Amino acid sequence: MEQAQQTEKKWTYIVDGESYDASKLPSQSQQAFKLMVEANKDLQQLNKQQAIHTAALTQLRTIIESDLTEEALIPNGSDTNDSDE
């Protein structure tokens, strides 16, 4: 499994237990490495956003479901616009 580490402003690429100085790779690989680091940061941010959105959806469902009443209940077989997520 590959891993990126920054030590003293040097980036290290680790794969299969071996460490490589990313600054000593060919320019194409250095660019790919920088993109990989950015993609990893973006993925971590997206994972945080997903957790926040999941928690928000759970809370919103709780609010809605606490207000469900018999009056709002639609009998089975009625033609409706479904919003069951």
PyMOL Python script that loads the backbone (N, CA, C, O; Angstrom):
from pymol import cmd

cmd.read_pdbstr("""\
ATOM      1  N   MET A   1       0.835  -1.176   0.000  1.00  0.00           N
ATOM      2  CA  MET A   1       0.000   0.000   0.000  1.00  0.00           C
ATOM      3  C   MET A   1       0.879   1.239   0.000  1.00  0.00           C
ATOM      4  O   MET A   1       1.852   1.313   0.751  1.00  0.00           O
ATOM      5  N   GLU A   2       0.541   2.216  -0.843  1.00  0.00           N
ATOM      6  CA  GLU A   2       1.352   3.409  -0.914  1.00  0.00           C
ATOM      7  C   GLU A   2       0.925   4.416   0.136  1.00  0.00           C
ATOM      8  O   GLU A   2      -0.214   4.407   0.603  1.00  0.00           O
ATOM      9  N   GLN A   3       1.856   5.285   0.498  1.00  0.00           N
ATOM     10  CA  GLN A   3       1.597   6.279   1.517  1.00  0.00           C
ATOM     11  C   GLN A   3       2.481   7.480   1.235  1.00  0.00           C
ATOM     12  O   GLN A   3       3.614   7.331   0.778  1.00  0.00           O
ATOM     13  N   ALA A   4       1.962   8.671   1.508  1.00  0.00           N
ATOM     14  CA  ALA A   4       2.736   9.893   1.325  1.00  0.00           C
ATOM     15  C   ALA A   4       2.995  10.505   2.693  1.00  0.00           C
ATOM     16  O   ALA A   4       2.095  10.576   3.529  1.00  0.00           O
ATOM     17  N   GLN A   5       4.220  10.944   2.918  1.00  0.00           N
ATOM     18  CA  GLN A   5       4.571  11.590   4.174  1.00  0.00           C
ATOM     19  C   GLN A   5       5.407  12.817   3.873  1.00  0.00           C
ATOM     20  O   GLN A   5       6.190  12.843   2.923  1.00  0.00           O
ATOM     21  N   GLN A   6       5.219  13.851   4.718  1.00  0.00           N
ATOM     22  CA  GLN A   6       6.051  15.035   4.593  1.00  0.00           C
ATOM     23  C   GLN A   6       6.920  15.113   5.829  1.00  0.00           C
ATOM     24  O   GLN A   6       6.416  15.163   6.951  1.00  0.00           O
ATOM     25  N   THR A   7       8.235  15.124   5.622  1.00  0.00           N
ATOM     26  CA  THR A   7       9.158  15.269   6.729  1.00  0.00           C
ATOM     27  C   THR A   7      10.134  16.379   6.378  1.00  0.00           C
ATOM     28  O   THR A   7      10.830  16.306   5.366  1.00  0.00           O
ATOM     29  N   GLU A   8      10.183  17.426   7.234  1.00  0.00           N
ATOM     30  CA  GLU A   8      11.065  18.561   7.014  1.00  0.00           C
ATOM     31  C   GLU A   8      10.959  19.096   5.587  1.00  0.00           C
ATOM     32  O   GLU A   8      11.972  19.302   4.919  1.00  0.00           O
ATOM     33  N   LYS A   9       9.742  19.318   5.127  1.00  0.00           N
ATOM     34  CA  LYS A   9       9.453  19.839   3.800  1.00  0.00           C
ATOM     35  C   LYS A   9       9.933  18.930   2.669  1.00  0.00           C
ATOM     36  O   LYS A   9      10.051  19.369   1.525  1.00  0.00           O
ATOM     37  N   LYS A  10      10.204  17.678   2.984  1.00  0.00           N
ATOM     38  CA  LYS A  10      10.523  16.674   1.965  1.00  0.00           C
ATOM     39  C   LYS A  10       9.373  15.698   1.919  1.00  0.00           C
ATOM     40  O   LYS A  10       8.891  15.238   2.954  1.00  0.00           O
ATOM     41  N   TRP A  11       8.940  15.388   0.727  1.00  0.00           N
ATOM     42  CA  TRP A  11       7.853  14.427   0.577  1.00  0.00           C
ATOM     43  C   TRP A  11       8.428  13.047   0.321  1.00  0.00           C
ATOM     44  O   TRP A  11       9.347  12.870  -0.479  1.00  0.00           O
ATOM     45  N   THR A  12       7.861  12.076   1.020  1.00  0.00           N
ATOM     46  CA  THR A  12       8.307  10.694   0.902  1.00  0.00           C
ATOM     47  C   THR A  12       7.146   9.852   0.393  1.00  0.00           C
ATOM     48  O   THR A  12       6.018   9.962   0.875  1.00  0.00           O
ATOM     49  N   TYR A  13       7.442   9.017  -0.584  1.00  0.00           N
ATOM     50  CA  TYR A  13       6.452   8.076  -1.108  1.00  0.00           C
ATOM     51  C   TYR A  13       6.841   6.710  -0.587  1.00  0.00           C
ATOM     52  O   TYR A  13       7.959   6.246  -0.814  1.00  0.00           O
ATOM     53  N   ILE A  14       5.905   6.052   0.125  1.00  0.00           N
ATOM     54  CA  ILE A  14       6.189   4.753   0.735  1.00  0.00           C
ATOM     55  C   ILE A  14       5.313   3.701   0.079  1.00  0.00           C
ATOM     56  O   ILE A  14       4.090   3.838   0.032  1.00  0.00           O
ATOM     57  N   VAL A  15       5.945   2.652  -0.427  1.00  0.00           N
ATOM     58  CA  VAL A  15       5.207   1.547  -1.021  1.00  0.00           C
ATOM     59  C   VAL A  15       5.950   0.247  -0.708  1.00  0.00           C
ATOM     60  O   VAL A  15       7.170   0.158  -0.849  1.00  0.00           O
ATOM     61  N   ASP A  16       5.187  -0.752  -0.281  1.00  0.00           N
ATOM     62  CA  ASP A  16       5.751  -2.065   0.063  1.00  0.00           C
ATOM     63  C   ASP A  16       6.906  -1.967   1.051  1.00  0.00           C
ATOM     64  O   ASP A  16       7.890  -2.699   0.946  1.00  0.00           O
ATOM     65  N   GLY A  17       6.773  -1.041   2.025  1.00  0.00           N
ATOM     66  CA  GLY A  17       7.787  -0.918   3.068  1.00  0.00           C
ATOM     67  C   GLY A  17       9.037  -0.168   2.651  1.00  0.00           C
ATOM     68  O   GLY A  17       9.949  -0.009   3.462  1.00  0.00           O
ATOM     69  N   GLU A  18       9.107   0.295   1.420  1.00  0.00           N
ATOM     70  CA  GLU A  18      10.263   1.049   0.930  1.00  0.00           C
ATOM     71  C   GLU A  18       9.895   2.528   0.831  1.00  0.00           C
ATOM     72  O   GLU A  18       8.786   2.862   0.413  1.00  0.00           O
ATOM     73  N   SER A  19      10.822   3.422   1.215  1.00  0.00           N
ATOM     74  CA  SER A  19      10.596   4.860   1.168  1.00  0.00           C
ATOM     75  C   SER A  19      11.376   5.477   0.016  1.00  0.00           C
ATOM     76  O   SER A  19      12.534   5.138  -0.227  1.00  0.00           O
ATOM     77  N   TYR A  20      10.710   6.396  -0.694  1.00  0.00           N
ATOM     78  CA  TYR A  20      11.322   7.066  -1.839  1.00  0.00           C
ATOM     79  C   TYR A  20      11.201   8.572  -1.676  1.00  0.00           C
ATOM     80  O   TYR A  20      10.151   9.069  -1.269  1.00  0.00           O
ATOM     81  N   ASP A  21      12.266   9.303  -1.990  1.00  0.00           N
ATOM     82  CA  ASP A  21      12.262  10.757  -1.965  1.00  0.00           C
ATOM     83  C   ASP A  21      11.550  11.239  -3.227  1.00  0.00           C
ATOM     84  O   ASP A  21      12.070  11.088  -4.332  1.00  0.00           O
ATOM     85  N   ALA A  22      10.365  11.815  -3.063  1.00  0.00           N
ATOM     86  CA  ALA A  22       9.558  12.226  -4.216  1.00  0.00           C
ATOM     87  C   ALA A  22      10.250  13.288  -5.058  1.00  0.00           C
ATOM     88  O   ALA A  22      10.006  13.375  -6.262  1.00  0.00           O
ATOM     89  N   SER A  23      11.111  14.097  -4.446  1.00  0.00           N
ATOM     90  CA  SER A  23      11.802  15.154  -5.199  1.00  0.00           C
ATOM     91  C   SER A  23      12.849  14.591  -6.152  1.00  0.00           C
ATOM     92  O   SER A  23      13.329  15.302  -7.035  1.00  0.00           O
ATOM     93  N   LYS A  24      13.203  13.332  -5.983  1.00  0.00           N
ATOM     94  CA  LYS A  24      14.205  12.706  -6.850  1.00  0.00           C
ATOM     95  C   LYS A  24      13.570  11.869  -7.959  1.00  0.00           C
ATOM     96  O   LYS A  24      14.275  11.209  -8.722  1.00  0.00           O
ATOM     97  N   LEU A  25      12.254  11.897  -8.048  1.00  0.00           N
ATOM     98  CA  LEU A  25      11.560  11.183  -9.121  1.00  0.00           C
ATOM     99  C   LEU A  25      11.548  12.049 -10.379  1.00  0.00           C
ATOM    100  O   LEU A  25      11.737  13.262 -10.288  1.00  0.00           O
ATOM    101  N   PRO A  26      11.329  11.451 -11.546  1.00  0.00           N
ATOM    102  CA  PRO A  26      11.212  12.243 -12.777  1.00  0.00           C
ATOM    103  C   PRO A  26      10.071  13.257 -12.647  1.00  0.00           C
ATOM    104  O   PRO A  26       9.145  13.049 -11.863  1.00  0.00           O
ATOM    105  N   SER A  27      10.133  14.338 -13.402  1.00  0.00           N
ATOM    106  CA  SER A  27       9.161  15.431 -13.270  1.00  0.00           C
ATOM    107  C   SER A  27       7.717  14.953 -13.448  1.00  0.00           C
ATOM    108  O   SER A  27       6.819  15.431 -12.754  1.00  0.00           O
ATOM    109  N   GLN A  28       7.490  14.026 -14.360  1.00  0.00           N
ATOM    110  CA  GLN A  28       6.133  13.502 -14.558  1.00  0.00           C
ATOM    111  C   GLN A  28       5.629  12.829 -13.281  1.00  0.00           C
ATOM    112  O   GLN A  28       4.475  13.011 -12.894  1.00  0.00           O
ATOM    113  N   SER A  29       6.484  12.063 -12.638  1.00  0.00           N
ATOM    114  CA  SER A  29       6.098  11.388 -11.391  1.00  0.00           C
ATOM    115  C   SER A  29       5.956  12.384 -10.243  1.00  0.00           C
ATOM    116  O   SER A  29       5.095  12.210  -9.380  1.00  0.00           O
ATOM    117  N   GLN A  30       6.787  13.422 -10.223  1.00  0.00           N
ATOM    118  CA  GLN A  30       6.646  14.460  -9.193  1.00  0.00           C
ATOM    119  C   GLN A  30       5.291  15.151  -9.320  1.00  0.00           C
ATOM    120  O   GLN A  30       4.622  15.410  -8.319  1.00  0.00           O
ATOM    121  N   GLN A  31       4.890  15.449 -10.563  1.00  0.00           N
ATOM    122  CA  GLN A  31       3.595  16.076 -10.792  1.00  0.00           C
ATOM    123  C   GLN A  31       2.470  15.131 -10.384  1.00  0.00           C
ATOM    124  O   GLN A  31       1.501  15.555  -9.754  1.00  0.00           O
ATOM    125  N   ALA A  32       2.593  13.862 -10.738  1.00  0.00           N
ATOM    126  CA  ALA A  32       1.591  12.870 -10.355  1.00  0.00           C
ATOM    127  C   ALA A  32       1.513  12.759  -8.832  1.00  0.00           C
ATOM    128  O   ALA A  32       0.426  12.619  -8.271  1.00  0.00           O
ATOM    129  N   PHE A  33       2.662  12.822  -8.168  1.00  0.00           N
ATOM    130  CA  PHE A  33       2.706  12.744  -6.714  1.00  0.00           C
ATOM    131  C   PHE A  33       1.968  13.928  -6.098  1.00  0.00           C
ATOM    132  O   PHE A  33       1.180  13.752  -5.170  1.00  0.00           O
ATOM    133  N   LYS A  34       2.222  15.139  -6.613  1.00  0.00           N
ATOM    134  CA  LYS A  34       1.543  16.338  -6.103  1.00  0.00           C
ATOM    135  C   LYS A  34       0.028  16.224  -6.294  1.00  0.00           C
ATOM    136  O   LYS A  34      -0.747  16.590  -5.410  1.00  0.00           O
ATOM    137  N   LEU A  35      -0.378  15.716  -7.448  1.00  0.00           N
ATOM    138  CA  LEU A  35      -1.808  15.535  -7.705  1.00  0.00           C
ATOM    139  C   LEU A  35      -2.408  14.495  -6.767  1.00  0.00           C
ATOM    140  O   LEU A  35      -3.542  14.646  -6.310  1.00  0.00           O
ATOM    141  N   MET A  36      -1.649  13.441  -6.480  1.00  0.00           N
ATOM    142  CA  MET A  36      -2.112  12.412  -5.568  1.00  0.00           C
ATOM    143  C   MET A  36      -2.306  12.982  -4.167  1.00  0.00           C
ATOM    144  O   MET A  36      -3.292  12.670  -3.498  1.00  0.00           O
ATOM    145  N   VAL A  37      -1.370  13.815  -3.724  1.00  0.00           N
ATOM    146  CA  VAL A  37      -1.474  14.439  -2.404  1.00  0.00           C
ATOM    147  C   VAL A  37      -2.724  15.322  -2.349  1.00  0.00           C
ATOM    148  O   VAL A  37      -3.478  15.268  -1.377  1.00  0.00           O
ATOM    149  N   GLU A  38      -2.944  16.131  -3.384  1.00  0.00           N
ATOM    150  CA  GLU A  38      -4.125  16.995  -3.436  1.00  0.00           C
ATOM    151  C   GLU A  38      -5.409  16.174  -3.483  1.00  0.00           C
ATOM    152  O   GLU A  38      -6.387  16.504  -2.812  1.00  0.00           O
ATOM    153  N   ALA A  39      -5.407  15.109  -4.272  1.00  0.00           N
ATOM    154  CA  ALA A  39      -6.587  14.251  -4.361  1.00  0.00           C
ATOM    155  C   ALA A  39      -6.890  13.620  -3.006  1.00  0.00           C
ATOM    156  O   ALA A  39      -8.056  13.486  -2.632  1.00  0.00           O
ATOM    157  N   ASN A  40      -5.867  13.239  -2.279  1.00  0.00           N
ATOM    158  CA  ASN A  40      -6.048  12.652  -0.953  1.00  0.00           C
ATOM    159  C   ASN A  40      -6.638  13.682   0.013  1.00  0.00           C
ATOM    160  O   ASN A  40      -7.524  13.353   0.801  1.00  0.00           O
ATOM    161  N   LYS A  41      -6.152  14.926  -0.044  1.00  0.00           N
ATOM    162  CA  LYS A  41      -6.711  15.991   0.797  1.00  0.00           C
ATOM    163  C   LYS A  41      -8.181  16.208   0.457  1.00  0.00           C
ATOM    164  O   LYS A  41      -9.022  16.327   1.348  1.00  0.00           O
ATOM    165  N   ASP A  42      -8.482  16.259  -0.840  1.00  0.00           N
ATOM    166  CA  ASP A  42      -9.866  16.445  -1.286  1.00  0.00           C
ATOM    167  C   ASP A  42     -10.752  15.305  -0.787  1.00  0.00           C
ATOM    168  O   ASP A  42     -11.872  15.538  -0.334  1.00  0.00           O
ATOM    169  N   LEU A  43     -10.251  14.082  -0.871  1.00  0.00           N
ATOM    170  CA  LEU A  43     -11.022  12.919  -0.426  1.00  0.00           C
ATOM    171  C   LEU A  43     -11.303  12.993   1.069  1.00  0.00           C
ATOM    172  O   LEU A  43     -12.408  12.678   1.510  1.00  0.00           O
ATOM    173  N   GLN A  44     -10.312  13.407   1.849  1.00  0.00           N
ATOM    174  CA  GLN A  44     -10.520  13.547   3.288  1.00  0.00           C
ATOM    175  C   GLN A  44     -11.591  14.595   3.574  1.00  0.00           C
ATOM    176  O   GLN A  44     -12.432  14.402   4.452  1.00  0.00           O
ATOM    177  N   GLN A  45     -11.562  15.712   2.830  1.00  0.00           N
ATOM    178  CA  GLN A  45     -12.566  16.755   3.002  1.00  0.00           C
ATOM    179  C   GLN A  45     -13.952  16.240   2.612  1.00  0.00           C
ATOM    180  O   GLN A  45     -14.936  16.513   3.300  1.00  0.00           O
ATOM    181  N   LEU A  46     -14.025  15.504   1.522  1.00  0.00           N
ATOM    182  CA  LEU A  46     -15.311  14.939   1.096  1.00  0.00           C
ATOM    183  C   LEU A  46     -15.856  13.952   2.123  1.00  0.00           C
ATOM    184  O   LEU A  46     -17.062  13.909   2.364  1.00  0.00           O
ATOM    185  N   ASN A  47     -14.978  13.166   2.723  1.00  0.00           N
ATOM    186  CA  ASN A  47     -15.413  12.228   3.763  1.00  0.00           C
ATOM    187  C   ASN A  47     -15.989  12.980   4.960  1.00  0.00           C
ATOM    188  O   ASN A  47     -16.987  12.556   5.543  1.00  0.00           O
ATOM    189  N   LYS A  48     -15.354  14.105   5.328  1.00  0.00           N
ATOM    190  CA  LYS A  48     -15.880  14.928   6.424  1.00  0.00           C
ATOM    191  C   LYS A  48     -17.244  15.485   6.045  1.00  0.00           C
ATOM    192  O   LYS A  48     -18.175  15.457   6.851  1.00  0.00           O
ATOM    193  N   GLN A  49     -17.366  15.990   4.824  1.00  0.00           N
ATOM    194  CA  GLN A  49     -18.638  16.540   4.365  1.00  0.00           C
ATOM    195  C   GLN A  49     -19.723  15.468   4.345  1.00  0.00           C
ATOM    196  O   GLN A  49     -20.869  15.732   4.709  1.00  0.00           O
ATOM    197  N   GLN A  50     -19.365  14.272   3.923  1.00  0.00           N
ATOM    198  CA  GLN A  50     -20.341  13.176   3.902  1.00  0.00           C
ATOM    199  C   GLN A  50     -20.832  12.886   5.315  1.00  0.00           C
ATOM    200  O   GLN A  50     -22.028  12.685   5.525  1.00  0.00           O
ATOM    201  N   ALA A  51     -19.927  12.862   6.281  1.00  0.00           N
ATOM    202  CA  ALA A  51     -20.320  12.605   7.670  1.00  0.00           C
ATOM    203  C   ALA A  51     -21.250  13.704   8.177  1.00  0.00           C
ATOM    204  O   ALA A  51     -22.226  13.422   8.872  1.00  0.00           O
ATOM    205  N   ILE A  52     -20.952  14.942   7.835  1.00  0.00           N
ATOM    206  CA  ILE A  52     -21.796  16.063   8.252  1.00  0.00           C
ATOM    207  C   ILE A  52     -23.177  15.956   7.614  1.00  0.00           C
ATOM    208  O   ILE A  52     -24.191  16.128   8.290  1.00  0.00           O
ATOM    209  N   HIS A  53     -23.216  15.672   6.314  1.00  0.00           N
ATOM    210  CA  HIS A  53     -24.496  15.561   5.617  1.00  0.00           C
ATOM    211  C   HIS A  53     -25.319  14.375   6.115  1.00  0.00           C
ATOM    212  O   HIS A  53     -26.541  14.471   6.228  1.00  0.00           O
ATOM    213  N   THR A  54     -24.663  13.276   6.410  1.00  0.00           N
ATOM    214  CA  THR A  54     -25.363  12.107   6.938  1.00  0.00           C
ATOM    215  C   THR A  54     -25.995  12.435   8.290  1.00  0.00           C
ATOM    216  O   THR A  54     -27.141  12.071   8.551  1.00  0.00           O
ATOM    217  N   ALA A  55     -25.240  13.126   9.147  1.00  0.00           N
ATOM    218  CA  ALA A  55     -25.781  13.515  10.452  1.00  0.00           C
ATOM    219  C   ALA A  55     -26.951  14.489  10.283  1.00  0.00           C
ATOM    220  O   ALA A  55     -27.954  14.390  10.989  1.00  0.00           O
ATOM    221  N   ALA A  56     -26.817  15.423   9.350  1.00  0.00           N
ATOM    222  CA  ALA A  56     -27.894  16.387   9.110  1.00  0.00           C
ATOM    223  C   ALA A  56     -29.153  15.680   8.609  1.00  0.00           C
ATOM    224  O   ALA A  56     -30.256  15.984   9.064  1.00  0.00           O
ATOM    225  N   LEU A  57     -28.997  14.749   7.685  1.00  0.00           N
ATOM    226  CA  LEU A  57     -30.159  14.014   7.170  1.00  0.00           C
ATOM    227  C   LEU A  57     -30.846  13.212   8.268  1.00  0.00           C
ATOM    228  O   LEU A  57     -32.074  13.141   8.319  1.00  0.00           O
ATOM    229  N   THR A  58     -30.061  12.618   9.131  1.00  0.00           N
ATOM    230  CA  THR A  58     -30.628  11.857  10.241  1.00  0.00           C
ATOM    231  C   THR A  58     -31.451  12.777  11.136  1.00  0.00           C
ATOM    232  O   THR A  58     -32.559  12.421  11.536  1.00  0.00           O
ATOM    233  N   GLN A  59     -30.924  13.942  11.451  1.00  0.00           N
ATOM    234  CA  GLN A  59     -31.645  14.887  12.298  1.00  0.00           C
ATOM    235  C   GLN A  59     -32.903  15.403  11.609  1.00  0.00           C
ATOM    236  O   GLN A  59     -33.951  15.532  12.243  1.00  0.00           O
ATOM    237  N   LEU A  60     -32.806  15.698  10.316  1.00  0.00           N
ATOM    238  CA  LEU A  60     -33.977  16.182   9.579  1.00  0.00           C
ATOM    239  C   LEU A  60     -35.075  15.124   9.523  1.00  0.00           C
ATOM    240  O   LEU A  60     -36.256  15.442   9.667  1.00  0.00           O
ATOM    241  N   ARG A  61     -34.688  13.873   9.316  1.00  0.00           N
ATOM    242  CA  ARG A  61     -35.682  12.787   9.326  1.00  0.00           C
ATOM    243  C   ARG A  61     -36.356  12.686  10.687  1.00  0.00           C
ATOM    244  O   ARG A  61     -37.565  12.472  10.775  1.00  0.00           O
ATOM    245  N   THR A  62     -35.566  12.841  11.748  1.00  0.00           N
ATOM    246  CA  THR A  62     -36.113  12.784  13.103  1.00  0.00           C
ATOM    247  C   THR A  62     -37.150  13.886  13.312  1.00  0.00           C
ATOM    248  O   THR A  62     -38.215  13.645  13.882  1.00  0.00           O
ATOM    249  N   ILE A  63     -36.840  15.073  12.856  1.00  0.00           N
ATOM    250  CA  ILE A  63     -37.787  16.194  12.980  1.00  0.00           C
ATOM    251  C   ILE A  63     -39.076  15.898  12.233  1.00  0.00           C
ATOM    252  O   ILE A  63     -40.170  16.059  12.775  1.00  0.00           O
ATOM    253  N   ILE A  64     -38.940  15.463  10.984  1.00  0.00           N
ATOM    254  CA  ILE A  64     -40.130  15.182  10.162  1.00  0.00           C
ATOM    255  C   ILE A  64     -40.945  14.046  10.771  1.00  0.00           C
ATOM    256  O   ILE A  64     -42.162  14.163  10.915  1.00  0.00           O
ATOM    257  N   GLU A  65     -40.284  12.954  11.125  1.00  0.00           N
ATOM    258  CA  GLU A  65     -40.995  11.777  11.617  1.00  0.00           C
ATOM    259  C   GLU A  65     -41.661  12.019  12.966  1.00  0.00           C
ATOM    260  O   GLU A  65     -42.633  11.343  13.303  1.00  0.00           O
ATOM    261  N   SER A  66     -41.154  12.970  13.737  1.00  0.00           N
ATOM    262  CA  SER A  66     -41.807  13.278  15.017  1.00  0.00           C
ATOM    263  C   SER A  66     -43.117  14.028  14.801  1.00  0.00           C
ATOM    264  O   SER A  66     -43.947  14.091  15.708  1.00  0.00           O
ATOM    265  N   ASP A  67     -43.312  14.594  13.624  1.00  0.00           N
ATOM    266  CA  ASP A  67     -44.533  15.337  13.317  1.00  0.00           C
ATOM    267  C   ASP A  67     -45.513  14.579  12.425  1.00  0.00           C
ATOM    268  O   ASP A  67     -46.522  15.150  12.012  1.00  0.00           O
ATOM    269  N   LEU A  68     -45.246  13.315  12.119  1.00  0.00           N
ATOM    270  CA  LEU A  68     -46.172  12.541  11.289  1.00  0.00           C
ATOM    271  C   LEU A  68     -47.453  12.262  12.075  1.00  0.00           C
ATOM    272  O   LEU A  68     -47.421  11.854  13.236  1.00  0.00           O
ATOM    273  N   THR A  69     -48.571  12.495  11.408  1.00  0.00           N
ATOM    274  CA  THR A  69     -49.863  12.317  12.076  1.00  0.00           C
ATOM    275  C   THR A  69     -50.785  11.462  11.220  1.00  0.00           C
ATOM    276  O   THR A  69     -50.527  11.251  10.035  1.00  0.00           O
ATOM    277  N   GLU A  70     -51.844  10.978  11.818  1.00  0.00           N
ATOM    278  CA  GLU A  70     -52.863  10.231  11.081  1.00  0.00           C
ATOM    279  C   GLU A  70     -53.468  11.110   9.993  1.00  0.00           C
ATOM    280  O   GLU A  70     -53.786  10.628   8.906  1.00  0.00           O
ATOM    281  N   GLU A  71     -53.627  12.387  10.283  1.00  0.00           N
ATOM    282  CA  GLU A  71     -54.224  13.317   9.320  1.00  0.00           C
ATOM    283  C   GLU A  71     -53.405  13.399   8.038  1.00  0.00           C
ATOM    284  O   GLU A  71     -53.967  13.557   6.954  1.00  0.00           O
ATOM    285  N   ALA A  72     -52.094  13.293   8.148  1.00  0.00           N
ATOM    286  CA  ALA A  72     -51.221  13.387   6.981  1.00  0.00           C
ATOM    287  C   ALA A  72     -51.034  12.048   6.272  1.00  0.00           C
ATOM    288  O   ALA A  72     -50.511  12.003   5.158  1.00  0.00           O
ATOM    289  N   LEU A  73     -51.455  10.969   6.905  1.00  0.00           N
ATOM    290  CA  LEU A  73     -51.284   9.631   6.340  1.00  0.00           C
ATOM    291  C   LEU A  73     -52.114   9.459   5.073  1.00  0.00           C
ATOM    292  O   LEU A  73     -53.302   9.780   5.057  1.00  0.00           O
ATOM    293  N   ILE A  74     -51.499   8.960   4.030  1.00  0.00           N
ATOM    294  CA  ILE A  74     -52.164   8.693   2.757  1.00  0.00           C
ATOM    295  C   ILE A  74     -52.500   7.209   2.726  1.00  0.00           C
ATOM    296  O   ILE A  74     -51.619   6.376   2.942  1.00  0.00           O
ATOM    297  N   PRO A  75     -53.744   6.866   2.465  1.00  0.00           N
ATOM    298  CA  PRO A  75     -54.126   5.445   2.428  1.00  0.00           C
ATOM    299  C   PRO A  75     -53.344   4.671   1.364  1.00  0.00           C
ATOM    300  O   PRO A  75     -53.003   5.219   0.316  1.00  0.00           O
ATOM    301  N   ASN A  76     -53.065   3.400   1.639  1.00  0.00           N
ATOM    302  CA  ASN A  76     -52.366   2.548   0.661  1.00  0.00           C
ATOM    303  C   ASN A  76     -53.135   2.501  -0.642  1.00  0.00           C
ATOM    304  O   ASN A  76     -54.365   2.458  -0.648  1.00  0.00           O
ATOM    305  N   GLY A  77     -52.404   2.509  -1.749  1.00  0.00           N
ATOM    306  CA  GLY A  77     -53.029   2.411  -3.057  1.00  0.00           C
ATOM    307  C   GLY A  77     -53.362   3.770  -3.660  1.00  0.00           C
ATOM    308  O   GLY A  77     -53.749   3.843  -4.826  1.00  0.00           O
ATOM    309  N   SER A  78     -53.222   4.835  -2.900  1.00  0.00           N
ATOM    310  CA  SER A  78     -53.494   6.163  -3.449  1.00  0.00           C
ATOM    311  C   SER A  78     -52.348   6.577  -4.353  1.00  0.00           C
ATOM    312  O   SER A  78     -51.204   6.174  -4.143  1.00  0.00           O
ATOM    313  N   ASP A  79     -52.657   7.376  -5.352  1.00  0.00           N
ATOM    314  CA  ASP A  79     -51.663   7.869  -6.295  1.00  0.00           C
ATOM    315  C   ASP A  79     -50.965   9.073  -5.677  1.00  0.00           C
ATOM    316  O   ASP A  79     -51.598  10.105  -5.452  1.00  0.00           O
ATOM    317  N   THR A  80     -49.648   8.952  -5.396  1.00  0.00           N
ATOM    318  CA  THR A  80     -48.901  10.041  -4.757  1.00  0.00           C
ATOM    319  C   THR A  80     -47.541  10.208  -5.397  1.00  0.00           C
ATOM    320  O   THR A  80     -47.088   9.372  -6.179  1.00  0.00           O
ATOM    321  N   ASN A  81     -46.905  11.303  -5.048  1.00  0.00           N
ATOM    322  CA  ASN A  81     -45.495  11.522  -5.407  1.00  0.00           C
ATOM    323  C   ASN A  81     -44.666  11.005  -4.261  1.00  0.00           C
ATOM    324  O   ASN A  81     -44.673  11.600  -3.183  1.00  0.00           O
ATOM    325  N   ASP A  82     -43.944   9.908  -4.459  1.00  0.00           N
ATOM    326  CA  ASP A  82     -43.165   9.307  -3.390  1.00  0.00           C
ATOM    327  C   ASP A  82     -41.892  10.114  -3.112  1.00  0.00           C
ATOM    328  O   ASP A  82     -41.243  10.604  -4.036  1.00  0.00           O
ATOM    329  N   SER A  83     -41.551  10.243  -1.842  1.00  0.00           N
ATOM    330  CA  SER A  83     -40.320  10.890  -1.424  1.00  0.00           C
ATOM    331  C   SER A  83     -39.665  10.052  -0.345  1.00  0.00           C
ATOM    332  O   SER A  83     -39.126  10.596   0.619  1.00  0.00           O
ATOM    333  N   ASP A  84     -39.703   8.739  -0.491  1.00  0.00           N
ATOM    334  CA  ASP A  84     -39.114   7.825   0.478  1.00  0.00           C
ATOM    335  C   ASP A  84     -37.659   7.610   0.120  1.00  0.00           C
ATOM    336  O   ASP A  84     -37.365   6.884  -0.830  1.00  0.00           O
ATOM    337  N   GLU A  85     -36.739   8.219   0.852  1.00  0.00           N
ATOM    338  CA  GLU A  85     -35.314   8.176   0.516  1.00  0.00           C
ATOM    339  C   GLU A  85     -34.615   7.156   1.340  1.00  0.00           C
ATOM    340  O   GLU A  85     -33.405   6.972   1.201  1.00  0.00           O
TER     341      GLU A  85
END
""", "prot")
cmd.dss("prot")
cmd.show_as("cartoon", "prot")
cmd.util.cbc("prot")
cmd.orient("prot")
